Amino acid sequence: MELNSSTSSSSEGKLVVSRVGGFLAIVALLTFALDAAITAGLRRLPASPFGITNRIVEGTINANIVISGSSRAASHYDPRIIQKMTGEKAFNLGRNGSQTDMQLAVLKAYLKHNRKPAIVVHNLDAFTFQTTREVYNPAQYVPYLRENDLYQPLRKINPQIWKSRYLPLYGYVAEDMSFAWIRGLRAFLPGQQSNELIDGYDPRPAKWTEDFARYKTTLRAPVRWDIEPEGIRLMEDLVRVCREHGIGLIFVYSPEYREMQLLTANRTDVFAAFQRVASGVVPIWDYSAWPHANDSSYFNNSQHLNEIGATTFSTDFAKRLRQYLEARDPELRAAR
């Protein structure tokens, strides 16, 4: 009887282990399948930063003029105007909430998959030499972590990013504050998704508010932007990448609200650092004295033009760029 009882208990134990193992296998299979489905959905989106990155890694942009930079790049340069006035295909790679390290990462990913442009227009910011402390909306990069040009800079900022690369669903659970996974699943449903960006351009229709006035009341000292050695190195790397690819590079400081300029204590130092990086080789187009820099009706806030301001600035910039291109290429000038 004792032998039979022992055999029975052993069989029941094996059955429990088998069932638990089978359940865990099913859970693992579903986890991998759901992760793959979300990633596949996000990689088919035509709009939002996902849509832009999809076009980058698919190699379907191939513009002759590429705009690089932060949200100021994304919202200040309308590629339609630039293309119309220069006759050259233009595309905006500007990315909201990004610092130079991630801006450079996006540009490198672009150059890996697309035909090299003739010109890269890199928009400068007062904070250009500050590196990323925390990646803005990290979920936007999760579907592309197999792209080393994106993964390595992200890993330097956040060493734990490997979890999002190798653990299914981790990036969409732990890093996704914008619920991008919902968009990934909805991508398989019928219906046309709205295109939020226009060839990377992110127009801001909102008008000036009282936020800046409130900001000034809380400001206890002038603003200072750090000039980090790593930030200098990254900008020098940008210059090197363009030089090695035979790409013309232009630094542009697009319009900033005049009063904000006056509140920046070390603005002269920041611009001196721009000059050192440019080394007299890369032209710097400074629009600090833009005719409308003191008119809040052209701005969304102290750093960003609204859609009206962006249209005006893009027109001004495109005229200057056309003249620059014609001066570089006599045959182009003759054709016009």
Phi, psi and omega per residue, in radians:
M1 nan -0.715 -3.128
E2 -1.119 -0.651 3.130
L3 -1.135 -0.768 3.134
N4 -1.114 -0.689 -3.140
S5 -1.131 -0.722 3.135
S6 -1.147 -0.731 3.121
T7 -1.108 -0.721 -3.131
S8 -1.116 -0.754 -3.139
S9 -1.124 -0.699 3.125
S10 -1.111 -0.709 3.134
S11 -1.145 -0.730 3.131
E12 -1.125 -0.683 3.115
G13 -1.106 -0.751 3.110
K14 -1.106 -0.645 3.141
L15 -1.139 -0.750 3.123
V16 -1.092 -0.821 3.124
V17 -1.050 -0.720 3.132
S18 -1.087 -0.760 -3.121
R19 -1.184 -0.745 3.101
V20 -1.097 -0.765 3.108
G21 -1.066 -0.740 3.109
G22 -1.112 -0.713 3.125
F23 -1.108 -0.794 3.135
L24 -1.113 -0.645 3.098
A25 -1.105 -0.718 3.116
I26 -1.138 -0.760 3.121
V27 -1.056 -0.770 3.133
A28 -1.094 -0.744 3.136
L29 -1.091 -0.768 3.131
L30 -1.154 -0.650 3.132
T31 -1.103 -0.840 3.112
F32 -1.100 -0.707 -3.113
A33 -1.153 -0.737 -3.141
L34 -1.165 -0.722 3.099
D35 -1.060 -0.781 3.136
A36 -1.115 -0.663 -3.133
A37 -1.176 -0.756 3.132
I38 -1.110 -0.814 -3.137
T39 -1.068 -0.790 3.134
A40 -1.093 -0.676 3.117
G41 -1.135 -0.800 -3.140
L42 -1.133 -0.556 -3.120
R43 -1.411 0.027 3.037
R44 -1.966 0.017 3.125
L45 -1.204 2.383 3.119
P46 -1.566 -0.246 -3.002
A47 -2.048 3.063 3.073
S48 1.180 3.111 3.087
P49 -0.987 -0.498 3.082
F50 -1.097 -0.771 -3.140
G51 -1.085 -0.675 3.119
I52 -1.155 -0.811 -3.141
T53 -1.141 -0.607 3.073
N54 -1.033 -0.774 -3.135
R55 -1.192 -0.570 3.102
I56 -1.103 -0.939 -3.038
V57 -1.309 -0.361 3.057
E58 -1.417 -0.230 3.113
G59 1.215 0.643 -3.070
T60 -1.881 0.143 -3.095
I61 -1.590 -1.133 3.035
N62 0.908 0.861 3.131
A63 -1.450 2.741 3.101
N64 -1.590 -0.409 3.067
I65 -2.170 2.118 -3.113
V66 -2.085 2.261 3.081
I67 -1.731 2.294 -3.109
S68 -2.159 2.648 3.076
G69 2.545 -2.807 -3.066
S70 -1.601 -2.742 3.116
S71 -1.100 -0.471 3.096
R72 -1.176 -0.604 3.033
A73 -1.180 -0.820 -3.071
A74 -1.049 -0.629 -3.031
S75 -1.784 -0.055 -3.090
H76 -1.820 -0.379 -3.017
Y77 -2.018 1.985 3.096
D78 -1.616 1.902 -3.087
P79 -1.054 -0.482 -3.139
R80 -1.104 -0.741 3.139
I81 -1.207 -0.773 -3.133
I82 -1.081 -0.745 -3.136
Q83 -1.169 -0.716 -3.125
K84 -1.115 -0.687 -3.032
M85 -1.516 -0.404 -3.138
T86 -1.791 -0.349 -3.071
G87 1.362 0.146 -3.111
E88 -2.008 2.406 3.117
K89 -1.073 2.304 -3.101
A90 -2.180 2.633 3.114
F91 -2.588 2.532 -3.068
N92 -1.875 2.029 3.102
L93 -1.693 0.084 -3.115
G94 -0.944 2.477 -3.046
R95 -2.311 2.190 -3.131
N96 -1.033 2.451 3.047
G97 1.217 0.272 -3.064
S98 -1.777 2.602 3.003
Q99 -1.804 -3.137 -3.045
T100 -1.045 -0.614 -3.112
D101 -1.079 -0.754 3.125
M102 -1.379 -0.512 3.057
Q103 -1.098 -0.762 3.126
L104 -1.169 -0.654 3.119
A105 -1.073 -0.768 3.130
V106 -1.126 -0.725 3.128
L107 -1.109 -0.737 3.124
K108 -1.104 -0.722 3.097
A109 -1.088 -0.683 3.107
Y110 -1.078 -0.837 -3.096
L111 -1.149 -0.488 3.116
K112 -1.171 -0.613 -2.981
H113 -1.887 -0.276 -3.043
N114 -2.082 2.785 3.057
R115 -1.071 2.411 -3.067
K116 -1.147 2.445 3.111
P117 -1.378 2.927 3.036
A118 -1.393 -0.600 -3.054
I119 -2.375 2.345 2.892
V120 -1.912 2.163 3.061
V121 -1.778 1.924 -3.112
H122 -1.815 2.073 -3.122
N123 -1.416 2.282 -3.138
L124 -1.619 2.672 3.085
D125 -2.293 2.836 3.042
A126 -1.079 -0.471 -3.101
F127 -1.743 0.319 -3.085
T128 -0.925 -0.623 -3.043
F129 -1.633 0.217 3.032
Q130 -1.739 2.274 -3.130
T131 -1.532 2.905 -3.069
T132 -1.218 2.261 3.010
R133 -1.610 -0.688 -3.139
E134 -2.542 2.237 -3.074
V135 -1.193 2.256 3.093
Y136 -1.304 2.244 3.111
N137 0.831 1.109 -3.064
P138 -1.049 -0.401 -3.125
A139 -1.080 -0.406 -3.126
Q140 -1.141 -0.303 -3.131
Y141 -1.770 -0.215 -3.017
V142 -0.993 -0.755 -3.123
P143 -1.171 -0.145 -3.003
Y144 -2.126 0.387 -3.075
L145 -1.261 -0.128 3.002
R146 -1.405 -0.164 3.067
E147 -1.474 1.866 -3.049
N148 -1.089 -0.516 3.119
D149 -1.108 -0.457 3.071
L150 -1.640 -0.719 -3.035
Y151 -1.150 -0.770 -3.055
Q152 -1.116 -0.802 3.066
P153 -1.105 -0.650 3.101
L154 -1.120 -0.691 3.138
R155 -1.154 -0.597 3.110
K156 -1.165 -0.654 3.118
I157 -1.300 -0.775 -3.096
N158 -2.307 1.689 -3.098
P159 -1.037 -0.312 -3.128
Q160 -1.468 0.044 -3.087
I161 -1.117 -0.333 3.129
W162 -1.014 -0.511 3.137
K163 -1.106 -0.674 3.122
S164 -1.226 -0.442 -3.129
R165 -1.417 -0.660 -2.975
Y166 -1.924 -0.383 -3.111
L167 -1.735 2.046 -3.086
P168 -1.029 2.368 3.106
L169 1.270 -0.186 -3.083
Y170 -1.022 -0.841 -3.115
G171 -1.099 -0.520 -3.123
Y172 -1.529 -0.211 3.114
V173 -1.786 -0.870 -3.053
A174 -1.491 -0.499 -3.015
E175 -1.904 -0.158 -2.960
D176 -1.716 1.556 3.112
M177 -1.473 -0.203 -3.106
S178 -1.778 0.119 3.124
F179 0.974 0.749 3.123
A180 -1.080 -0.468 -3.111
W181 -1.053 -0.530 3.094
I182 -1.147 -0.739 3.108
R183 -1.106 -0.639 3.131
G184 -1.099 -0.731 3.128
L185 -1.284 -0.641 3.139
R186 -1.196 -0.346 -3.117
A187 -1.070 -0.369 -3.138
F188 -1.530 -0.127 3.138
L189 -1.485 2.650 3.123
P190 -1.183 2.735 3.140
G191 2.080 2.412 -3.102
Q192 -1.393 2.235 3.103
Q193 -1.509 2.439 -3.109
S194 -1.178 2.542 3.123
N195 -1.644 1.832 -3.039
E196 -1.324 -0.468 -3.092
L197 -2.036 2.593 -3.128
I198 -1.937 1.703 -3.040
D199 0.867 0.735 3.120
G200 1.561 -0.273 -3.136
Y201 -1.304 2.323 -3.082
D202 -2.053 1.480 -3.099
P203 -1.147 2.504 3.134
R204 -2.029 1.724 -3.101
P205 -1.290 -0.333 -3.079
A206 -1.085 2.540 -3.123
K207 -1.692 3.036 -3.138
W208 -1.038 2.455 3.113
T209 -2.118 -3.028 3.116
E210 -1.546 0.151 -3.099
D211 -1.029 -0.687 -3.093
F212 -1.180 -0.694 3.103
A213 -1.091 -0.714 3.101
R214 -1.175 -0.649 3.118
Y215 -1.057 -0.741 -3.113
K216 -1.100 -0.596 -3.128
T217 -1.211 -0.413 -3.132
T218 -1.639 -0.127 -3.068
L219 -1.395 2.019 -3.092
R220 -1.623 -0.294 3.134
A221 -2.685 2.770 3.095
P222 -0.998 2.681 -3.124
V223 -1.354 2.396 3.056
R224 -2.203 2.327 3.114
W225 -1.880 2.242 -3.123
D226 -1.149 2.485 3.014
I227 -1.941 1.613 -3.042
E228 -1.511 2.474 3.077
P229 -0.964 -0.662 3.112
E230 -1.158 -0.609 3.080
G231 -1.132 -0.704 3.056
I232 -1.072 -0.800 -3.114
R233 -1.065 -0.710 -3.137
L234 -1.121 -0.728 3.109
M235 -1.165 -0.655 3.067
E236 -1.146 -0.600 3.087
D237 -1.151 -0.663 3.084
L238 -1.054 -0.781 3.114
V239 -1.084 -0.767 -3.128
R240 -1.087 -0.796 -3.127
V241 -1.021 -0.809 -3.134
C242 -1.146 -0.702 3.133
R243 -1.111 -0.787 -3.111
E244 -1.144 -0.491 3.112
H245 -1.583 -0.010 -3.127
G246 1.206 0.600 -3.091
I247 -1.849 2.314 3.033
G248 -1.197 2.434 -3.105
L249 -2.197 2.342 3.070
I250 -2.231 2.238 2.989
F251 -1.570 2.317 3.122
V252 -2.291 2.204 2.981
Y253 -1.721 1.710 -3.068
S254 -1.244 2.923 -3.004
P255 -0.981 2.426 3.054
E256 -2.262 2.465 -3.107
Y257 -0.964 2.270 -2.988
R258 -0.951 -0.768 -3.085
E259 -1.113 -0.553 3.098
M260 -1.189 -0.619 3.099
Q261 -1.021 -0.704 -3.101
L262 -1.239 -0.339 -3.129
L263 -1.532 -0.103 -3.112
T264 -1.613 1.946 -2.998
A265 -1.191 -0.686 -3.048
N266 -1.893 0.571 -3.126
R267 -1.045 -0.684 3.121
T268 -1.075 -0.707 3.131
D269 -1.146 -0.702 3.138
V270 -1.101 -0.770 -3.125
F271 -1.231 -0.526 3.052
A272 -1.151 -0.634 3.086
A273 -1.172 -0.638 3.050
F274 -1.009 -0.798 -3.104
Q275 -1.110 -0.680 -3.141
R276 -1.138 -0.716 3.125
V277 -1.172 -0.715 -3.124
A278 -1.158 -0.518 3.068
S279 0.946 0.516 3.135
G280 1.243 0.070 -3.118
V281 -1.806 -0.729 -3.140
V282 -1.605 2.132 3.109
P283 -1.166 2.530 3.082
I284 -2.071 2.049 3.102
W285 -1.785 1.899 -3.066
D286 -1.761 2.029 3.141
Y287 -1.793 0.479 3.094
S288 -1.074 -0.566 -3.132
A289 -1.696 0.401 3.084
W290 -0.880 2.393 -3.042
P291 -0.965 -0.449 -3.086
H292 -1.818 0.233 -3.053
A293 -1.134 -0.314 -3.131
N294 -1.783 0.108 -3.073
D295 -1.891 1.868 -3.062
S296 -1.147 -0.288 -3.137
S297 -1.197 -0.232 3.111
Y298 -1.668 -0.052 -3.023
F299 -2.072 2.633 2.999
N300 -1.561 -0.681 3.003
N301 -2.697 -2.986 -3.010
S302 -1.140 -0.365 -3.092
Q303 -1.856 -0.346 -2.962
H304 -2.168 2.325 2.998
L305 -1.272 2.562 2.961
N306 -1.458 -3.072 -3.039
E307 -1.086 -0.647 3.111
I308 -1.137 -0.795 3.133
G309 -1.123 -0.696 -3.128
A310 -1.141 -0.671 3.107
T311 -1.119 -0.754 3.128
T312 -1.150 -0.822 -3.141
F313 -1.126 -0.770 -3.133
S314 -1.016 -0.648 3.114
T315 -1.163 -0.812 3.112
D316 -1.064 -0.797 -3.112
F317 -1.132 -0.760 -3.094
A318 -1.108 -0.634 3.086
K319 -1.072 -0.799 -3.134
R320 -1.170 -0.698 -3.140
L321 -1.133 -0.696 3.116
R322 -1.049 -0.776 3.111
Q323 -1.105 -0.673 3.132
Y324 -1.131 -0.767 3.136
L325 -1.145 -0.688 3.134
E326 -1.161 -0.638 3.115
A327 -1.191 -0.577 3.113
R328 -1.305 -0.506 -3.031
D329 -2.255 1.671 -3.120
P330 -0.997 -0.606 3.137
E331 -1.146 -0.642 3.094
L332 -1.139 -0.720 3.141
R333 -1.115 -0.699 -3.127
A334 -1.176 -0.618 -3.138
A335 -1.165 -0.498 -3.127
R336 -1.457 nan nan
